[in-house]
Amino acid sequence: MQNVIMCCSTLNTKGGMVSVTKNYLSYSNWGDYRIDFIPTHFDTKKWVLLIYFAIQFAKILFAVKTRKYNIAHLHTAERGSFWRKSMLMKFFHRHGIKVILHHHAAEFEDFYAKCSELQKEKIRKTLAEADLNIVLSERLISMIKDKEPSARVEVLYNAVPSYEKNPYSLEARNVLFMGRLGVRKGTFDLIEAIKRLDDKIPEDVKFYLCGDMGENEVRAKVKELGVEHRIAHVGWIDGAQKKDFISKSMINCLPSYNEGLPMTILETMAAGIPNISTNIASIPEVIMDGENGFLIEPGDVDALTEKLLHLIVDEKLRSDFSEKSYNLIKNNFSIDSNIIKLKEIFRNL
């Protein structure tokens, strides 16, 4: 049995990185690999997080002293997440444990650009010292290689559980947004598009703005534009409520400015839901514009409005996009194929 220690945020922390980790921890067929999970972060005040990290580091130290680990699989983003994993990597290397840095950052370029020269040097050294850097798509290889050409990099697309058959319903009347509410995810662009669409789409079409943080600002904008009657939900969803909302959605819309490979796009495409998103990061490797969904440029509210109207009124196009989306995820982004690739990565290390 090969032992792997995995670190990420606590499993009740919101975000795509945790969704990926949950999929790994709930998977039942790891074969020769045993996965031990120790969280190192949750959303809280900095001083509380420092105490929490110290406690969790003590647990990691005890685990390493009492069990032989072959690999440490560290899920990382930007800023504090990256510095914590950099420190952990040095600790694991001192104990002869190979380290994977699994990069989920949506704002890594911005984080790197704002660092001092000394910090940039430390980032490059961390990328070089990792036994492997995993990125979420071919487009993101340059995120690592442009900074540290000697870094070892492999692509592992995010993955989601798939359905036996396409569950999409052409009777669905809701448009779904899932992500952190705010400017970066394009929430306010979507609200502006809703205002422009109001007198052009059927009265029963409702919009669900599902995410954490920024709820008050979103509600204020909705009220300012007078589209309260179009908004069915504002706020975070999870578990059974999330499944319910997905089952009743005709379109998923994520007009983001920065991303990695959003789990919300994969989850909704797995359910056969056509997507409208932006031509950034890894998204064009999943959504092919005009083939299984629509892509726009970030901030282009005119295009967002046009594409939403097109999909809402064209049932045949939604049906076509649905089948292509469902088949793509089932054949190429299933959790089973992801785990097979990850096991291969473990074996190679």
C-alpha positions in Angstrom: 0.0 0.0 0.0 1.3 3.4 -1.0 0.4 6.3 1.4 -0.5 9.7 0.1 -1.0 12.7 2.4 -3.4 15.4 0.9 -3.7 19.0 2.1 -6.3 21.6 1.1 -8.9 23.8 2.9 -11.5 22.3 5.1 -14.2 20.5 3.2 -16.9 23.0 4.2 -14.9 25.9 2.7 -16.5 27.2 -0.4 -14.8 27.0 -3.8 -13.7 24.8 -6.7 -10.5 23.6 -5.2 -12.4 22.0 -2.3 -14.9 20.5 -4.8 -12.0 18.7 -6.5 -10.7 17.5 -3.2 -14.1 16.2 -2.1 -14.4 14.2 -5.3 -11.0 12.6 -4.6 -11.9 11.8 -1.0 -15.3 10.3 -1.8 -13.8 8.1 -4.6 -13.9 4.4 -3.6 -11.5 2.7 -6.0 -8.0 4.0 -5.1 -6.6 0.5 -5.3 -3.0 0.4 -4.0 -3.2 4.0 -2.7 -4.3 5.2 0.7 -5.3 8.9 0.9 -5.0 10.7 4.3 -6.4 14.1 4.3 -5.4 16.9 6.7 -6.8 20.4 6.0 -4.6 23.4 6.6 -7.0 26.4 6.0 -10.5 27.8 6.4 -12.0 31.2 5.8 -11.5 33.2 9.0 -9.5 36.0 10.5 -5.7 35.9 9.9 -4.8 35.4 13.6 -7.2 32.6 13.9 -5.9 31.0 10.8 -2.3 31.2 12.1 -3.4 29.2 15.2 -5.3 26.7 13.1 -2.4 26.2 10.8 -0.1 25.6 13.7 -2.4 23.0 15.1 -2.8 21.3 11.7 0.9 21.3 11.1 1.4 19.5 14.4 -1.1 16.8 13.1 0.9 16.6 9.9 4.1 16.2 11.8 2.6 13.4 13.9 1.3 11.7 10.8 4.6 11.8 9.1 6.4 10.4 12.2 3.9 7.5 12.6 3.3 6.5 9.0 5.5 6.2 5.9 4.2 8.5 3.2 5.4 8.3 -0.4 3.7 11.5 -1.7 2.3 14.7 -0.5 -0.5 16.0 -2.7 -0.9 19.8 -1.9 -3.8 21.7 -3.5 -2.8 25.4 -3.8 -4.1 28.7 -5.0 -2.4 32.1 -4.8 -1.3 34.4 -1.9 -1.4 32.8 1.5 -2.4 29.4 0.1 0.8 29.3 -2.0 3.1 30.4 0.8 1.6 27.8 3.2 2.1 25.0 0.6 5.6 26.2 -0.1 6.5 25.8 3.6 4.8 22.4 3.8 6.8 21.3 0.7 10.1 22.0 2.4 9.0 20.1 5.4 7.9 17.0 3.3 11.1 17.1 1.3 13.2 17.0 4.5 11.4 13.8 5.3 12.0 12.2 1.9 8.4 12.7 0.7 7.8 13.6 -3.0 5.6 16.7 -3.4 2.9 17.5 -6.0 1.7 21.1 -6.1 -1.8 21.0 -7.7 -2.5 24.6 -8.9 -6.1 25.8 -8.8 -5.3 29.6 -8.7 -7.5 31.8 -10.8 -5.4 34.9 -10.0 -1.9 33.5 -9.9 -0.6 36.0 -12.6 -1.9 39.0 -10.7 -0.5 37.6 -7.4 2.9 37.0 -9.0 3.0 40.5 -10.6 2.3 42.2 -7.3 5.1 40.4 -5.4 8.4 41.9 -4.7 11.5 40.7 -6.5 12.5 38.6 -3.5 9.1 37.0 -3.3 9.1 36.3 -7.0 12.5 34.5 -6.6 10.9 32.4 -3.8 7.9 31.5 -6.0 10.2 30.4 -8.9 12.3 28.4 -6.5 9.2 26.7 -5.1 7.9 25.8 -8.6 11.4 24.4 -9.5 11.7 22.3 -6.3 8.2 20.7 -6.6 8.5 17.1 -7.8 5.6 18.0 -10.0 3.3 20.9 -10.7 -0.2 20.0 -11.9 -2.1 22.6 -13.8 -5.7 22.4 -15.0 -5.3 22.8 -18.8 -2.8 23.1 -21.6 -3.2 26.9 -21.6 -2.0 27.1 -18.0 1.3 25.3 -18.6 2.8 28.8 -19.4 1.6 30.1 -16.0 4.4 27.9 -14.5 6.9 27.6 -17.3 7.1 31.3 -18.1 8.3 31.9 -14.6 10.4 28.8 -14.0 11.4 26.9 -17.2 13.0 24.1 -15.2 9.7 23.4 -13.4 8.1 19.9 -14.1 4.5 20.4 -15.2 1.7 18.1 -16.2 -1.9 18.8 -17.1 -4.8 17.2 -15.2 -8.2 18.5 -16.1 -10.7 18.9 -13.3 -13.4 16.2 -13.3 -16.9 15.6 -12.0 -19.2 12.6 -11.5 -21.2 11.8 -14.7 -24.7 10.6 -15.3 -25.7 7.4 -17.0 -27.9 9.4 -19.4 -28.4 13.1 -20.1 -30.7 14.5 -17.4 -31.3 17.9 -19.2 -34.9 19.0 -19.4 -36.0 21.3 -22.2 -38.9 22.3 -19.9 -36.4 24.1 -17.5 -36.9 27.8 -17.3 -34.1 29.0 -15.0 -30.7 30.6 -15.8 -28.1 29.6 -13.3 -25.0 31.5 -12.0 -22.7 29.7 -9.6 -19.6 31.3 -8.2 -18.3 33.9 -5.8 -20.6 37.0 -6.2 -18.7 40.0 -7.4 -16.8 41.8 -10.2 -14.3 39.0 -10.9 -17.0 36.5 -11.7 -18.9 38.9 -13.9 -22.0 39.0 -11.6 -22.7 42.6 -12.3 -22.3 42.2 -16.0 -25.0 39.5 -15.8 -27.4 41.7 -13.9 -27.0 44.4 -16.5 -27.7 41.8 -19.2 -30.8 40.8 -17.3 -32.0 44.4 -17.3 -31.6 44.5 -21.1 -33.4 41.2 -21.6 -36.3 41.9 -19.4 -38.8 42.9 -22.1 -37.5 40.4 -24.6 -37.8 37.1 -22.8 -40.8 35.1 -21.4 -42.0 36.2 -18.0 -41.4 32.7 -16.5 -37.6 32.9 -17.1 -35.9 33.4 -13.7 -32.2 33.9 -12.8 -30.5 32.2 -9.8 -27.4 34.1 -8.6 -25.8 31.4 -6.4 -22.6 32.3 -4.5 -21.0 33.5 -1.3 -19.9 37.0 -0.4 -21.2 40.1 -2.0 -24.9 39.3 -1.5 -25.8 42.7 -0.3 -24.0 44.5 -3.2 -25.8 42.1 -5.6 -29.2 42.8 -4.1 -28.6 46.5 -4.2 -27.7 46.3 -7.9 -30.7 44.2 -8.7 -32.9 46.8 -6.9 -31.2 49.7 -8.6 -31.9 48.2 -12.1 -35.5 47.2 -11.2 -35.1 43.5 -12.0 -36.1 42.0 -8.7 -39.0 40.1 -10.4 -36.4 38.3 -12.5 -34.2 37.1 -9.6 -35.3 33.9 -7.9 -32.3 33.4 -5.6 -29.3 35.3 -4.3 -26.8 33.4 -2.0 -24.7 30.3 -1.5 -26.1 26.8 -2.3 -24.8 23.4 -1.7 -25.9 19.8 -1.3 -29.5 18.9 -2.1 -30.4 22.6 -3.0 -27.6 22.7 -5.5 -28.8 19.5 -7.2 -32.3 20.8 -7.3 -31.3 24.1 -8.9 -29.1 22.4 -11.5 -32.0 20.0 -12.4 -34.3 23.0 -13.1 -31.8 25.1 -15.1 -31.9 25.7 -18.9 -28.6 27.6 -19.1 -25.5 28.1 -16.9 -23.8 31.5 -17.2 -20.4 32.4 -15.8 -19.1 35.7 -17.4 -15.8 35.7 -15.4 -12.7 37.9 -15.8 -10.3 35.4 -14.1 -10.6 31.6 -13.8 -8.7 28.3 -13.8 -11.1 25.5 -14.9 -14.4 26.3 -13.1 -16.0 23.3 -11.5 -19.4 24.9 -12.0 -19.0 24.7 -15.8 -18.0 21.0 -15.6 -20.8 20.2 -13.2 -23.5 21.8 -15.3 -22.2 20.5 -18.6 -22.2 17.0 -17.0 -26.0 17.6 -16.4 -26.4 18.6 -20.1 -26.8 22.3 -19.4 -25.6 24.6 -22.1 -23.0 27.2 -20.9 -22.2 30.8 -21.7 -18.8 31.9 -20.4 -15.7 33.9 -21.3 -12.8 33.2 -23.6 -10.2 33.0 -20.8 -7.9 30.5 -19.1 -8.9 26.9 -19.6 -12.6 27.5 -20.4 -12.1 27.3 -24.2 -10.7 23.8 -23.8 -14.2 22.7 -22.6 -16.7 25.1 -24.1 -16.3 25.3 -27.9 -17.9 28.5 -29.1 -21.0 27.8 -31.2 -20.6 24.0 -30.9 -21.6 23.2 -27.3 -22.0 26.6 -25.8 -21.1 30.3 -26.3 -17.9 32.2 -25.3 -17.7 36.0 -25.1 -14.9 38.4 -24.0 -14.9 39.5 -20.4 -16.9 42.6 -19.8 -18.8 42.4 -23.2 -22.3 42.9 -21.9 -23.7 43.4 -25.4 -22.5 39.9 -26.4 -23.6 38.4 -23.1 -27.1 39.8 -23.7 -27.2 38.6 -27.3 -26.0 35.0 -26.5 -28.5 34.7 -23.5 -31.4 35.8 -25.7 -30.3 33.4 -28.5 -30.2 30.4 -26.2 -33.4 31.2 -24.2 -35.5 31.5 -27.3 -33.9 28.7 -29.4 -35.0 25.4 -27.9 -33.4 23.3 -30.7 -30.0 25.0 -30.2 -30.2 24.3 -26.4 -31.0 20.6 -27.2 -28.0 20.4 -29.5 -25.6 22.1 -27.1 -26.9 19.9 -24.3 -26.1 16.6 -26.0 -22.6 17.8 -27.0 -21.9 19.1 -23.5 -23.1 16.0 -21.8 -21.1 13.7 -24.1 -17.9 15.7 -23.8 -17.9 15.5 -20.0 -18.9 11.9 -19.8 -16.2 10.8 -22.3 -13.3 13.1 -21.3 -13.9 14.7 -17.9 -15.3 11.9 -15.7 -13.9 11.3 -12.3 -12.9 7.8 -13.2 -10.6 9.0 -16.1 -9.2 11.7 -13.8 -8.3 9.1 -11.1 -6.7 6.8 -13.6 -4.4 9.7 -14.7 -3.7 10.7 -11.2 -2.7 7.1 -10.2 -0.3 7.1 -13.2 1.2 10.4 -11.9 1.6 8.8 -8.4 3.3 5.8 -9.9 5.7 7.9 -12.0 6.8 9.8 -8.9 
